[in-house]
Amino acid sequence: MKNNEVQPHLLFHKYEHKSEPVASKKVFLKRLYFNSLLAGTILLICLLMGVVGYKLGGPMSWIDALHNASMILSGMGPVAEIKTVGGKLFSSFYALFSGVAFITNIGLLIAPLAHRFFHILHAE
């Protein structure tokens, strides 16, 4: 592998095996920071997709599109009435997509905590 190529195992933190000692506090906090940054980036991309979709498909003002996308992404539900067929189709798919994105983000945020907890339980 060339020096300028990104190695896949460096993109995500490798967690220690149960036979290895529990990671230091510094490594654990680094994992929390990385996963929080990744989850925030995913959330921002999903929100931008929703805003643009509601702006074009709604059609809505930018602030209404942001408000509606935020409410759908957080699981609260839509706040603005959509009258176009394209907007309703987008809204349906975005709602389903948002549920998956929400679960993914929760998994990313919990992963370091769950791993450390279970690793400590199995540590000898």
C-alpha positions in Angstrom: 0.0 0.0 0.0 1.4 3.4 -0.9 2.1 6.0 1.8 -0.6 8.5 0.5 -3.4 5.9 0.5 -5.9 5.9 3.3 -5.8 2.6 5.1 -9.3 1.3 5.9 -8.5 0.2 9.5 -7.4 3.8 10.3 -10.8 5.3 9.5 -12.5 3.7 12.5 -11.1 3.0 15.9 -10.2 -0.6 16.5 -11.6 -1.8 19.8 -9.5 -4.0 22.0 -10.3 -7.7 22.3 -11.7 -9.0 25.6 -8.3 -10.7 26.2 -6.6 -7.3 26.1 -6.6 -4.8 28.9 -9.3 -2.1 29.0 -8.3 1.0 27.0 -7.0 4.0 28.9 -9.2 6.9 29.7 -7.5 9.0 27.0 -8.2 6.4 24.3 -11.8 6.0 25.6 -12.4 9.8 25.4 -10.8 9.9 22.0 -13.3 7.2 20.8 -16.2 9.2 22.3 -15.1 12.4 20.6 -14.6 10.6 17.2 -18.0 8.9 17.3 -19.7 12.1 18.4 -18.1 14.0 15.5 -19.1 11.3 13.1 -22.7 11.2 14.4 -22.9 15.0 14.2 -21.7 15.0 10.6 -24.2 12.4 9.6 -26.9 14.3 11.4 -25.9 17.5 9.6 -25.9 15.8 6.2 -29.3 14.3 6.8 -30.7 17.6 7.9 -29.4 19.4 4.8 -30.9 16.7 2.6 -34.3 17.3 4.3 -34.1 21.1 4.1 -33.3 21.0 0.4 -36.0 18.3 -0.2 -38.7 20.3 1.6 -37.6 23.5 -0.1 -37.8 22.1 -3.6 -40.6 19.5 -3.1 -42.8 21.3 -0.5 -42.4 24.0 -1.8 -41.6 25.9 1.5 -39.5 28.8 2.6 -36.0 28.0 3.9 -36.9 28.5 7.5 -40.1 26.3 7.2 -38.0 23.6 5.4 -35.5 23.7 8.2 -38.2 23.5 10.8 -40.0 20.6 9.1 -36.8 18.7 8.4 -35.6 19.1 12.0 -38.9 17.9 13.4 -39.0 14.9 11.2 -35.4 14.0 11.9 -35.9 14.3 15.6 -39.0 12.0 15.4 -41.5 14.7 16.4 -43.4 14.7 13.1 -44.2 17.2 10.4 -45.4 20.7 11.2 -46.2 22.1 7.8 -48.8 20.9 5.5 -47.5 19.6 2.1 -49.8 20.0 -0.8 -47.8 18.7 -3.8 -47.5 15.0 -4.7 -43.7 15.3 -5.0 -43.5 16.9 -1.6 -45.6 14.2 -0.1 -43.5 11.4 -1.6 -40.3 13.1 -0.4 -41.8 13.6 3.0 -42.7 9.9 3.2 -39.3 8.7 2.2 -37.5 11.2 4.3 -39.5 10.1 7.4 -38.5 6.5 6.8 -34.9 7.5 6.1 -34.8 9.7 9.3 -35.8 6.8 11.5 -32.8 4.8 10.2 -30.5 7.8 10.5 -31.6 8.3 14.1 -31.0 4.7 15.1 -27.6 4.8 13.4 -26.6 7.9 15.3 -27.7 6.4 18.6 -25.6 3.3 17.9 -22.6 5.5 17.1 -22.9 7.4 20.3 -23.5 4.4 22.5 -20.9 2.1 20.9 -17.8 3.3 22.9 -19.8 3.3 26.2 -21.3 -0.2 25.6 -17.9 -1.6 24.6 -16.2 -0.3 27.7 -19.0 -1.5 30.0 -19.0 -5.0 28.5 -15.2 -5.1 28.4 -15.0 -4.3 32.1 -17.5 -7.0 32.9 -15.4 -9.6 31.1 -12.0 -8.3 32.3 -10.2 -10.8 34.5 
